[in-house]
């Protein structure tokens, strides 16, 4: 769900957590963020360390601020005895007490030390000149997508949780935006708050972002390259749903029957899901949307049994829906997509039907595609939905695409809140301080 304005207290939850600001109240998001700390020279924390690369010094050159600001990090990676760790700040934004709580340090009053906090900001579109605000104790430096967007070399207290000491403008690109905030502590208190006046989701899905690396000029290089060969098939994880058809009406006969609409009694339709996605755990009829990887032989029946969706080992007269999000760093036109299916198949991309084949057949060989067609990928998130209707016997599919892409860890999530639902504005929050 996208949000209008989030105040981000640098806290961290592993699962995506979204809070909403309404009216003149300010709600703080407690994560997810990923944390690292690095010692500074004695009496050189805070203001004096703003432009010192403490990651480079602590790791003895193995990593640095630029690398993390561009590529992110993985939970558990080590820098000089400390591990990148998620953590949740208390309401007062105290970094020190949070670090003690998560076991990163036992020092309750840590001085001459720098914290780094990273987060992925997901935007469904480009958003230019949006307002960002930060408060810090002591100095602060902020990177967005590898570029420094703000710094304030100062020793100060961070103020109240509803107050932003520094405000500046940033540009969000469509898709994943990597935000890194550095706070250098000289002595006394240590903490921060961050706010962003934009529509966005937030996560710790750095695996998605790490599919993008940068050349010497800072331009992105795709490193997940789908070759029209051994690595062409998309095995997932996909987000799965199944819906029984009428007896003897599976397969070809159900290709253009909206089984989601029938199973949910009108509460959800194929069009809804193809445009907006779904969430793991959402219910349709007797089943829940569930994550699962397609096995090497493309057997859908085996996949849905293995994830606990059904105990029926030979399910007939049933339709499967599989959702996945393809993330790209540039638009790609007229790329070839291929599918196999047992039995009939229908494919949507970004809410539009791009292929239909109303047929009863076996799914064929994993190394060839029965149907091929051209599609356009937009820059950012592309929601793919594949429907396979099964009449009897085998039940499976293969899907491949000849494009450069990454797979999202939230494969069925594209939905956006209706306009006007989130009404808190940046100016309203400033007036409410």
C-alpha positions as CSV (number, residue, x, y, z in Angstrom):
1,X,0.0,0.0,0.0
2,X,1.4,3.4,-0.9
3,X,1.4,6.2,1.6
4,X,1.2,10.0,1.7
5,X,4.1,11.2,3.9
6,X,5.9,9.0,6.3
7,X,8.0,10.1,9.2
8,X,10.7,7.5,9.4
9,X,12.2,7.1,12.9
10,X,15.2,5.0,12.3
11,X,13.8,1.7,13.5
12,X,13.6,-1.7,11.9
13,X,11.1,-4.5,11.5
14,X,11.8,-7.5,9.3
15,X,8.3,-7.5,7.9
16,X,7.0,-4.5,6.0
17,X,5.3,-2.1,8.3
18,X,3.2,0.8,7.1
19,X,1.7,3.5,9.2
20,X,-0.5,6.3,8.1
21,X,-0.5,10.0,9.0
22,X,-4.0,11.7,9.0
23,X,-5.1,15.2,9.9
24,X,-2.5,16.9,12.0
25,X,-1.0,13.9,13.8
26,X,2.4,12.6,13.0
27,X,2.9,8.8,12.9
28,X,6.5,7.4,12.9
29,X,7.5,4.3,11.0
30,X,9.7,2.0,13.0
31,X,11.3,0.4,10.0
32,X,12.5,-1.5,8.3
33,X,16.0,-0.2,8.5
34,X,19.4,-2.1,8.5
35,X,22.1,-0.8,10.9
36,X,25.9,-0.7,11.1
37,X,28.2,1.2,13.5
38,X,31.8,2.2,13.1
39,X,34.1,3.8,15.7
40,X,35.7,7.2,15.0
41,X,39.0,8.6,16.3
42,X,38.9,9.6,20.0
43,X,37.2,13.0,20.3
44,X,36.6,13.1,16.6
45,X,33.0,11.9,16.4
46,X,30.1,14.1,15.4
47,X,30.9,17.2,13.4
48,X,34.5,16.2,12.8
49,X,33.5,12.8,11.2
50,X,30.9,14.0,8.8
51,X,33.1,13.6,5.8
52,X,35.3,10.8,7.2
53,X,34.5,7.4,5.6
54,X,34.2,5.4,8.8
55,X,33.1,2.3,6.9
56,X,36.3,2.4,4.8
57,X,38.5,2.8,7.9
58,X,36.7,0.2,10.0
59,X,36.8,-2.4,7.2
60,X,40.4,-1.5,6.2
61,X,39.3,-0.8,2.7
62,X,37.0,-3.8,2.1
63,X,33.9,-1.6,1.9
64,X,33.1,2.0,2.0
65,X,30.2,4.5,2.2
66,X,30.0,4.9,-1.6
67,X,29.7,1.1,-2.1
68,X,26.9,0.7,0.5
69,X,25.1,3.9,-0.6
70,X,24.9,2.5,-4.2
71,X,24.5,-1.3,-3.6
72,X,23.1,-1.8,-0.1
73,X,24.2,-4.5,2.3
74,X,23.0,-7.9,3.6
75,X,21.9,-8.6,7.1
76,X,24.7,-10.5,8.9
77,X,27.6,-9.0,6.8
78,X,30.4,-8.0,9.1
79,X,32.4,-4.7,9.4
80,X,35.1,-4.8,12.0
81,X,33.3,-7.1,14.4
82,X,29.9,-5.6,13.9
83,X,27.1,-7.1,11.8
84,X,24.5,-5.3,9.7
85,X,21.5,-5.8,11.9
86,X,17.8,-4.7,11.9
87,X,16.7,-2.8,14.9
88,X,13.8,-0.9,16.4
89,X,14.2,2.5,18.0
90,X,12.2,3.6,21.0
91,X,9.7,6.4,20.6
92,X,12.4,9.1,21.5
93,X,14.5,8.0,18.5
94,X,17.5,6.9,20.7
95,X,20.0,5.1,18.5
96,X,22.1,4.0,21.4
97,X,19.4,2.3,23.4
98,X,18.2,0.5,20.2
99,X,21.7,-0.8,19.5
100,X,21.9,-2.2,23.0
101,X,18.5,-3.8,22.6
102,X,19.5,-5.6,19.4
103,X,22.8,-6.8,20.9
104,X,25.1,-4.7,18.7
105,X,26.8,-3.2,21.7
106,X,26.6,-3.3,25.5
107,X,27.8,0.3,25.9
108,X,24.8,2.4,27.1
109,X,26.5,5.7,26.4
110,X,28.5,5.2,23.2
111,X,30.5,8.3,22.1
112,X,32.8,8.9,19.2
113,X,30.9,6.5,16.9
114,X,29.0,6.6,13.6
115,X,25.8,4.8,12.7
116,X,24.7,3.9,9.2
117,X,21.1,3.1,8.5
118,X,19.8,1.9,5.1
119,X,16.3,1.3,3.7
120,X,14.7,0.7,0.3
121,X,12.1,3.3,-0.7
122,X,9.8,1.8,-3.4
123,X,8.0,4.3,-5.6
124,X,5.4,3.4,-8.3
125,X,6.5,6.4,-10.4
126,X,9.1,9.2,-10.7
127,X,8.5,11.8,-8.0
128,X,10.5,15.0,-8.4
129,X,11.3,17.7,-5.8
130,X,9.7,16.0,-2.9
131,X,10.5,17.3,0.6
132,X,12.7,15.3,3.0
133,X,13.4,16.3,6.6
134,X,16.0,15.0,9.1
135,X,16.8,15.6,12.7
136,X,20.1,14.3,14.2
137,X,22.3,14.0,17.2
138,X,25.0,14.8,16.2
139,X,26.0,15.4,12.6
140,X,24.1,13.9,9.6
141,X,24.8,12.9,6.0
142,X,22.2,11.5,3.6
143,X,22.6,9.5,0.4
144,X,19.8,8.7,-2.1
145,X,20.6,6.2,-4.9
146,X,24.3,6.6,-4.3
147,X,24.3,10.4,-4.4
148,X,24.8,12.7,-1.4
149,X,21.6,14.8,-1.1
150,X,22.2,16.4,2.3
151,X,24.8,16.9,5.0
152,X,25.1,19.0,8.1
153,X,28.4,18.9,10.0
154,X,27.2,20.0,13.4
155,X,27.1,18.9,17.0
156,X,23.6,19.2,18.3
157,X,20.7,17.5,20.1
158,X,18.1,16.0,17.8
159,X,15.0,17.8,19.1
160,X,11.6,16.2,19.4
161,X,10.3,13.3,17.3
162,X,7.9,15.6,15.5
163,X,10.5,18.2,14.5
164,X,12.8,18.3,11.5
165,X,15.8,20.4,11.9
166,X,16.9,20.2,8.2
167,X,14.6,20.2,5.2
168,X,15.7,19.7,1.5
169,X,14.4,18.4,-1.8
170,X,15.0,15.0,-3.4
171,X,13.9,13.1,-6.5
172,X,12.6,9.6,-6.4
173,X,12.9,7.3,-9.4
174,X,10.3,4.8,-10.3
175,X,11.0,1.5,-8.6
176,X,13.6,0.9,-5.8
177,X,15.4,3.9,-4.2
178,X,18.2,3.2,-1.8
179,X,18.4,5.6,1.1
180,X,21.3,5.7,3.5
181,X,21.6,8.0,6.6
182,X,24.8,8.5,8.6
183,X,24.7,10.0,12.1
184,X,28.1,10.7,13.7
185,X,28.0,11.0,17.5
186,X,30.5,13.0,19.5
187,X,29.0,12.7,23.1
188,X,25.8,12.7,25.0
189,X,22.7,11.7,23.1
190,X,22.6,9.9,19.8
191,X,19.6,9.6,17.5
192,X,17.6,10.8,14.5
193,X,14.3,11.1,12.7
194,X,13.7,11.2,8.9
195,X,10.6,12.3,7.0
196,X,9.7,12.1,3.3
197,X,6.7,13.8,1.6
198,X,6.0,11.2,-1.1
199,X,4.0,8.2,-2.0
200,X,6.1,5.1,-1.4
201,X,6.5,1.7,0.1
202,X,9.5,0.8,2.3
203,X,11.3,-2.5,2.9
204,X,14.6,-4.3,3.6
205,X,14.5,-6.0,0.2
206,X,18.2,-5.3,-0.6
207,X,18.3,-8.5,-2.6
208,X,16.1,-6.8,-5.2
209,X,18.3,-3.7,-5.3
210,X,21.5,-5.6,-5.5
211,X,20.6,-6.7,-9.0
212,X,21.6,-3.2,-10.0
213,X,25.3,-2.2,-9.9
214,X,27.0,0.9,-11.2
215,X,29.9,1.6,-13.6
216,X,32.6,4.2,-13.1
217,X,30.3,7.0,-14.3
218,X,27.6,6.0,-11.8
219,X,25.3,4.6,-14.5
220,X,23.4,1.4,-13.6
221,X,24.5,-1.9,-15.1
222,X,21.9,-4.8,-15.3
223,X,23.5,-7.9,-13.8
224,X,20.5,-10.2,-14.1
225,X,20.5,-10.9,-17.8
226,X,17.9,-13.4,-19.0
227,X,19.5,-15.3,-21.8
228,X,17.2,-17.0,-24.4
229,X,18.9,-20.2,-23.4
230,X,19.6,-22.2,-20.2
231,X,18.6,-19.4,-17.8
232,X,15.5,-18.2,-19.5
233,X,12.8,-19.8,-17.3
234,X,11.2,-17.9,-14.4
235,X,10.8,-20.4,-11.5
236,X,9.8,-17.8,-8.9
237,X,8.9,-17.7,-6.1
238,X,5.5,-16.9,-7.5
239,X,2.4,-16.0,-5.5
240,X,-0.2,-18.7,-6.1
241,X,-3.9,-19.0,-6.0
242,X,-6.2,-21.9,-7.2
243,X,-9.9,-21.9,-8.0
244,X,-11.9,-25.0,-8.9
245,X,-14.0,-24.9,-12.1
246,X,-17.3,-26.6,-12.9
247,X,-17.0,-30.4,-13.4
248,X,-15.5,-31.2,-16.8
249,X,-15.1,-27.5,-17.6
250,X,-11.5,-27.1,-16.7
251,X,-8.8,-26.4,-19.3
252,X,-9.8,-25.0,-22.6
253,X,-13.4,-24.4,-21.5
254,X,-12.3,-22.2,-18.6
255,X,-9.8,-20.0,-20.4
256,X,-12.1,-17.0,-20.5
257,X,-14.1,-17.8,-17.4
258,X,-13.2,-15.6,-14.4
259,X,-12.6,-18.3,-11.8
260,X,-11.5,-15.7,-9.2
261,X,-14.8,-13.9,-9.6
262,X,-16.7,-17.1,-9.2
263,X,-14.7,-18.4,-6.3
264,X,-14.9,-15.1,-4.4
265,X,-18.6,-14.5,-5.2
266,X,-17.8,-11.3,-6.9
267,X,-15.4,-9.9,-4.3
268,X,-12.3,-10.1,-6.5
269,X,-11.8,-10.5,-10.2
270,X,-9.0,-11.4,-12.6
271,X,-8.9,-7.8,-13.7
272,X,-8.5,-6.6,-10.1
273,X,-5.6,-8.9,-9.4
274,X,-3.9,-8.4,-12.8
275,X,-3.8,-4.6,-12.2
276,X,-3.2,-4.4,-8.5
277,X,-1.7,-7.7,-7.4
278,X,-2.5,-9.5,-4.2
279,X,-0.9,-10.2,-0.7
280,X,0.3,-13.5,0.6
281,X,-2.4,-14.7,3.0
282,X,-5.4,-13.0,1.3
283,X,-8.3,-15.5,0.8
284,X,-10.2,-16.3,-2.3
285,X,-12.9,-19.0,-1.8
286,X,-11.3,-21.8,0.2
287,X,-7.7,-20.9,-0.5
288,X,-5.0,-18.3,0.4
289,X,-2.5,-16.6,-1.8
290,X,0.7,-18.5,-1.0
291,X,4.3,-18.2,-2.1
292,X,5.9,-21.1,-3.9
293,X,8.6,-21.9,-6.4
294,X,7.8,-23.7,-9.6
295,X,9.8,-27.0,-9.7
296,X,12.2,-27.8,-12.5
297,X,9.6,-29.9,-14.3
298,X,7.0,-27.2,-14.2
299,X,4.5,-29.3,-12.2
300,X,2.0,-26.9,-10.7
301,X,0.2,-29.7,-8.9
302,X,3.4,-30.6,-7.0
303,X,4.1,-27.0,-6.3
304,X,0.7,-26.3,-4.7
305,X,0.9,-29.5,-2.7
306,X,4.4,-28.7,-1.4
307,X,3.2,-25.3,-0.1
308,X,0.2,-26.7,1.7
309,X,-2.4,-25.2,-0.6
310,X,-4.0,-28.6,-1.3
311,X,-3.6,-32.3,-0.5
312,X,-4.9,-33.4,-3.9
313,X,-2.0,-34.9,-5.8
314,X,-3.9,-35.1,-9.1
315,X,-6.2,-32.1,-9.1
316,X,-8.5,-31.8,-12.2
317,X,-11.0,-29.1,-13.3
318,X,-9.1,-26.4,-11.5
319,X,-7.4,-23.1,-12.4
320,X,-4.1,-21.7,-11.1
321,X,-3.1,-18.1,-11.0
322,X,0.6,-17.2,-10.5
323,X,1.8,-13.6,-9.8
324,X,5.3,-12.3,-10.0
325,X,6.9,-8.8,-10.2
326,X,9.7,-8.2,-12.7
327,X,11.9,-5.2,-11.7
328,X,13.8,-3.4,-14.5
329,X,16.1,-0.4,-14.5
330,X,15.0,0.7,-18.0
331,X,12.0,0.3,-20.3
332,X,12.3,-2.6,-22.8
333,X,10.1,-2.8,-25.9
334,X,9.2,-5.8,-28.0
335,X,11.0,-8.4,-25.9
336,X,10.1,-12.0,-26.4
337,X,8.1,-14.0,-23.8
338,X,7.6,-17.7,-24.0
339,X,5.1,-20.0,-22.2
340,X,4.2,-23.7,-22.0
341,X,1.1,-24.9,-20.3
342,X,-1.0,-27.9,-19.4
343,X,-3.8,-27.2,-20.2
344,X,-4.9,-23.7,-21.4
345,X,-3.1,-20.5,-20.6
346,X,-3.8,-16.7,-20.3
347,X,-1.2,-14.1,-19.5
348,X,-1.5,-10.5,-18.2
349,X,1.3,-7.9,-18.0
350,X,0.6,-4.7,-16.0
351,X,-3.1,-5.4,-16.2
352,X,-3.4,-6.1,-19.9
353,X,-3.9,-9.4,-21.5
354,X,-0.9,-10.1,-23.7
355,X,-1.5,-13.8,-24.6
356,X,-4.3,-16.4,-24.7
357,X,-4.3,-20.0,-25.9
358,X,-7.6,-21.9,-25.2
359,X,-6.2,-25.4,-25.6
360,X,-6.0,-28.8,-23.9
361,X,-2.5,-30.0,-24.1
362,X,0.5,-31.3,-22.3
363,X,3.1,-28.7,-21.3
364,X,5.9,-30.1,-23.4
365,X,9.6,-29.8,-23.0
366,X,11.3,-27.5,-20.5
367,X,13.8,-26.4,-23.2
368,X,11.3,-25.1,-25.7
369,X,8.3,-22.8,-25.6
370,X,5.0,-23.8,-27.1
371,X,3.9,-20.2,-27.5
372,X,6.0,-17.0,-28.0
373,X,4.9,-13.4,-28.2
374,X,6.2,-9.9,-27.8
375,X,5.7,-7.7,-24.7
376,X,6.8,-4.3,-23.5
377,X,8.4,-3.9,-20.0
378,X,8.2,-0.5,-18.3
379,X,11.0,0.9,-16.1
380,X,10.5,-0.2,-12.5
381,X,7.9,-2.8,-11.4
382,X,6.0,-5.0,-14.0
383,X,3.3,-7.2,-12.6
384,X,3.0,-10.5,-14.5
385,X,0.0,-12.9,-13.9
386,X,-0.3,-16.3,-15.6
387,X,-3.5,-18.4,-15.5
388,X,-3.4,-22.1,-16.3
389,X,-6.7,-24.0,-16.4
390,X,-6.4,-27.7,-15.9
391,X,-8.9,-30.3,-17.4
392,X,-7.3,-33.5,-16.4
393,X,-4.0,-35.4,-16.2
394,X,-0.9,-33.2,-15.9
395,X,-1.0,-29.6,-14.7
396,X,1.9,-27.3,-15.2
397,X,3.6,-24.4,-16.9
398,X,6.9,-22.8,-18.0
399,X,7.4,-19.1,-18.4
400,X,10.4,-17.2,-19.8
401,X,11.3,-13.7,-21.0
402,X,14.2,-12.5,-23.0
403,X,14.9,-9.3,-21.0
404,X,17.1,-7.8,-18.3
405,X,15.2,-8.0,-15.0
406,X,15.2,-8.8,-11.3
407,X,12.6,-10.7,-9.3
408,X,10.9,-8.8,-6.4
409,X,10.7,-10.4,-3.0
410,X,7.1,-9.2,-2.9
411,X,6.0,-10.8,-6.1
412,X,2.3,-9.8,-6.1
413,X,2.4,-6.3,-4.7
414,X,1.6,-3.4,-6.9
415,X,-1.5,-1.9,-5.4
416,X,-1.9,1.8,-4.8
417,X,-4.3,3.4,-2.4
418,X,-7.1,5.4,-3.9
419,X,-6.4,9.1,-4.3
420,X,-7.2,11.2,-1.2
421,X,-7.1,8.3,1.3
422,X,-3.9,9.6,2.9
423,X,-4.5,13.3,3.5
424,X,-1.6,14.3,5.7
425,X,0.6,17.0,3.9
426,X,4.1,18.1,4.7
427,X,3.0,21.6,5.4
428,X,0.3,20.3,7.8
429,X,2.8,18.4,9.8
430,X,5.1,21.4,10.0
431,X,2.2,23.5,11.3
432,X,1.4,20.8,13.9
433,X,4.8,20.9,15.5
